[in-house]
Amino acid sequence: MSRCSRRRTPERGVPRVAGAGARDVAAAGAREVAGAGARDVAVIGAGIVGVACAIELLRDGHRVTLIEPGPPGGEQAASYGNGAWLSPSSVVPMSMPGTWRKVPGFLQDPLGPLAIRLAYLPRLLPWLARFVHAGATVARVEATARALRALVGDAPERHRRLAAEAGVPQLIERRGLLYIFPERADFEAEALAWRLRRDNGVRWLELDADELRQQEPELDRRYRFGVLVEAAGNCTDPGAYVAALAAHAVACGATLRQGAATGFRVEGGRLRAVVLHDGEAPCDAAVICAGARSRALARGVGDRVSLETERGYHAVITQPGVEPRHPMMPSDGKMAITATKGGLRVAGQVELAGLDAAPNWQRARILRDHLLRTFPNLPQDLPEDRVKLWMGHRPSTPDGLPVIGRASGCADVVHAYGHGHVGLAAGPITGRLVADLLAGGPTVIDPTPYAPQRFN
Ligand SMILES: Cc1cc2nc3c(=O)[nH]c(=O)nc-3n(C[C@H](O)[C@H](O)[C@H](O)COP(=O)(O)OP(=O)(O)OC[C@H]3O[C@@H](n4cnc5c(N)ncnc54)[C@H](O)[C@@H]3O)c2cc1C
């Protein structure tokens, strides 16, 4: 059963107070701030970021309308099909020193782990130039890692609390995360990435071949070295989790409105409504959480953000008969392998091809085949109906950091998207930060690195 909790004091690592029945507590929260700034807030998009924002805004006593064209947590959202990791170790940006040397390869190998569709290159160039720039020096990636750490450092605990509050504690687990390598030398070849992790408080255990075998008996023998990050968590069903959080928000008083936002009605500098295809949602504040589709909305409130879709894929083998004990990342595949409710999921790949190009399912099959090689005990001749394929859109900025902050053209609108590879993990703290920004007081973390104006 879900429970709404309301805010009493600014959060500083202190768990919020859980209340009794959803309606009573939500009403009490609204009464508490009614004279002191309760607002009608429209939250645009019900992926993990939108639902987390909705819950935190309700906690502060605001009235919330969630605007979403699809089912919350449905297949249209990146939040549905991700690798399901909630990992404090996800602090290493995609763009690293030396990435620029690999760009020709990204263009030539359409099935490589990171590929650029040639036809999309002209539109991608400004983003790509910023992407290469963001990772060009060690100092830059160190700063990015620190800013990512602020978002994901306590992700497992935040999700545990949120899932418990929403009545779905079973969807969040803490099994740790296992990075697997053919040899120790392959781990050492990633020295900068692991230094960034260590410098940002990530601790791990190194496992030799025997220890790795004990941890994961069914793993293919070609992996002879492992690194276990015990503090990491995972979600057993991201789509159901987002749906449950949306239902929790509704139980706490939010209104779910089906539709797609197209812009804003601003009069005299103040927000009056979010405009939808079929009318308006009156409000005096709004949060843009439309994931990879946020760019046009951002422009409508004066910010030209650099946002692309890093298209990713997953394959899920249903009834796999093999259950790894930990979520895993093979170094030779760069993909997330996670046991989920629907089956054994392998998620990954980065394809820069825009929002509208058709999926290239061959990429999902590459993930599937790597999974089959990683666990030889999986049934190798799988009929098509035992493997579910999916493609989705990571909302990605070139510097690997989300866009969170007040809009330049209207202070009543807050941006909250662009979380790239870490949006599931970073959803809850983003929700808190957004609510703090709207409150205008102290914020749970320093918002400076995520400012929308960094692209203007
Ligand atoms: C293959 C893959 C693996 C990943 N693995 C991980 C992982 O292991 N851990 C992790 O933390 N992150 C991971 N990610 C990233 C993570 O999934 C995303 O960063 C995160 O889901 C983004 O959440 P969001 O709410 O911003 O966007 P979304 O989940 O995409 O939600 C946006 C919502 O906005 C709605 N919307 C769009 N336009 C409008 C509009 N005009 N009006 C109203 N609503 C609109 C959409 O329908 C959608 O429901 C992965 C992503 C992929 C693709």
The ligand as an SDF file (V2000), in Angstrom:
LIG
                    3D

 53 58  0  0  0  0  0  0  0  0999 V2000
   19.3970    0.8670  -23.3660 C   0  0  0  0  0  0  0  0  0  0  0  0
   19.3730    1.7910  -22.1870 C   0  0  0  0  0  0  0  0  0  0  0  0
   19.9670    1.3940  -20.9960 C   0  0  0  0  0  0  0  0  0  0  0  0
   19.9630    2.2560  -19.8880 C   0  0  0  0  0  0  0  0  0  0  0  0
   20.4290    1.8090  -18.6860 N   0  0  0  0  0  0  0  0  0  0  0  0
   20.3090    2.5980  -17.5800 C   0  0  0  0  0  0  0  0  0  0  0  0
   20.6470    2.0910  -16.2990 C   0  0  0  0  0  0  0  0  0  0  0  0
   21.0080    0.9210  -16.1480 O   0  0  0  0  0  0  0  0  0  0  0  0
   20.5490    2.9240  -15.2340 N   0  0  0  0  0  0  0  0  0  0  0  0
   20.1300    4.2290  -15.3630 C   0  0  0  0  0  0  0  0  0  0  0  0
   20.1060    4.9500  -14.3690 O   0  0  0  0  0  0  0  0  0  0  0  0
   19.7550    4.7150  -16.5690 N   0  0  0  0  0  0  0  0  0  0  0  0
   19.8210    3.9310  -17.6690 C   0  0  0  0  0  0  0  0  0  0  0  0
   19.4200    4.3960  -18.8820 N   0  0  0  0  0  0  0  0  0  0  0  0
   18.9860    5.7800  -19.0070 C   0  0  0  0  0  0  0  0  0  0  0  0
   17.5980    6.0340  -18.4390 C   0  0  0  0  0  0  0  0  0  0  0  0
   16.7090    5.0380  -18.8940 O   0  0  0  0  0  0  0  0  0  0  0  0
   17.1150    7.4070  -18.8770 C   0  0  0  0  0  0  0  0  0  0  0  0
   18.0830    8.3860  -18.5860 O   0  0  0  0  0  0  0  0  0  0  0  0
   15.8390    7.7740  -18.1360 C   0  0  0  0  0  0  0  0  0  0  0  0
   14.8810    6.7620  -18.2700 O   0  0  0  0  0  0  0  0  0  0  0  0
   15.2770    9.0980  -18.6140 C   0  0  0  0  0  0  0  0  0  0  0  0
   14.0840    9.3150  -17.9140 O   0  0  0  0  0  0  0  0  0  0  0  0
   13.1230   10.5010  -18.3320 P   0  0  0  0  0  0  0  0  0  0  0  0
   11.9860   10.4610  -17.3990 O   0  0  0  0  0  0  0  0  0  0  0  0
   13.9220   11.7540  -18.4440 O   0  0  0  0  0  0  0  0  0  0  0  0
   12.6890   10.1760  -19.8250 O   0  0  0  0  0  0  0  0  0  0  0  0
   11.6890    9.0470  -20.3690 P   0  0  0  0  0  0  0  0  0  0  0  0
   11.7340    7.8330  -19.5300 O   0  0  0  0  0  0  0  0  0  0  0  0
   11.9530    8.8930  -21.8120 O   0  0  0  0  0  0  0  0  0  0  0  0
   10.2680    9.6920  -20.1450 O   0  0  0  0  0  0  0  0  0  0  0  0
    9.8610   10.8390  -20.8450 C   0  0  0  0  0  0  0  0  0  0  0  0
    8.3510   10.7960  -20.9300 C   0  0  0  0  0  0  0  0  0  0  0  0
    7.9020   12.0180  -21.5030 O   0  0  0  0  0  0  0  0  0  0  0  0
    6.8200   11.7390  -22.3640 C   0  0  0  0  0  0  0  0  0  0  0  0
    6.7100   12.8260  -23.3270 N   0  0  0  0  0  0  0  0  0  0  0  0
    7.4640   13.0210  -24.4310 C   0  0  0  0  0  0  0  0  0  0  0  0
    7.0560   14.1390  -25.0630 N   0  0  0  0  0  0  0  0  0  0  0  0
    6.0460   14.6520  -24.3280 C   0  0  0  0  0  0  0  0  0  0  0  0
    5.2240   15.8050  -24.4560 C   0  0  0  0  0  0  0  0  0  0  0  0
    5.3620   16.6640  -25.4720 N   0  0  0  0  0  0  0  0  0  0  0  0
    4.2720   16.0190  -23.5170 N   0  0  0  0  0  0  0  0  0  0  0  0
    4.1260   15.1680  -22.4640 C   0  0  0  0  0  0  0  0  0  0  0  0
    4.8820   14.0850  -22.2990 N   0  0  0  0  0  0  0  0  0  0  0  0
    5.8400   13.8230  -23.2140 C   0  0  0  0  0  0  0  0  0  0  0  0
    7.1770   10.4030  -22.9990 C   0  0  0  0  0  0  0  0  0  0  0  0
    6.0330    9.7520  -23.4920 O   0  0  0  0  0  0  0  0  0  0  0  0
    7.8290    9.6720  -21.8310 C   0  0  0  0  0  0  0  0  0  0  0  0
    6.9220    8.8720  -21.1300 O   0  0  0  0  0  0  0  0  0  0  0  0
   19.3890    3.5540  -20.0090 C   0  0  0  0  0  0  0  0  0  0  0  0
   18.7680    3.9350  -21.1910 C   0  0  0  0  0  0  0  0  0  0  0  0
   18.7370    3.0590  -22.2810 C   0  0  0  0  0  0  0  0  0  0  0  0
   18.0290    3.4680  -23.5310 C   0  0  0  0  0  0  0  0  0  0  0  0
  1  2  1  0
  2  3  1  0
  2 52  2  0
  3  4  2  0
  4  5  1  0
  4 50  1  0
  5  6  2  0
  6  7  1  0
  6 13  1  0
  7  8  2  0
  7  9  1  0
  9 10  1  0
 10 11  2  0
 10 12  1  0
 12 13  2  0
 13 14  1  0
 14 15  1  0
 14 50  1  0
 15 16  1  0
 16 17  1  0
 16 18  1  0
 18 19  1  0
 18 20  1  0
 20 21  1  0
 20 22  1  0
 22 23  1  0
 23 24  1  0
 24 25  2  0
 24 26  1  0
 24 27  1  0
 27 28  1  0
 28 29  2  0
 28 30  1  0
 28 31  1  0
 31 32  1  0
 32 33  1  0
 33 34  1  0
 33 48  1  0
 34 35  1  0
 35 36  1  0
 35 46  1  0
 36 37  1  0
 36 45  1  0
 37 38  2  0
 38 39  1  0
 39 40  1  0
 39 45  2  0
 40 41  1  0
 40 42  2  0
 42 43  1  0
 43 44  2  0
 44 45  1  0
 46 47  1  0
 46 48  1  0
 48 49  1  0
 50 51  2  0
 51 52  1  0
 52 53  1  0
M  END
$$$$
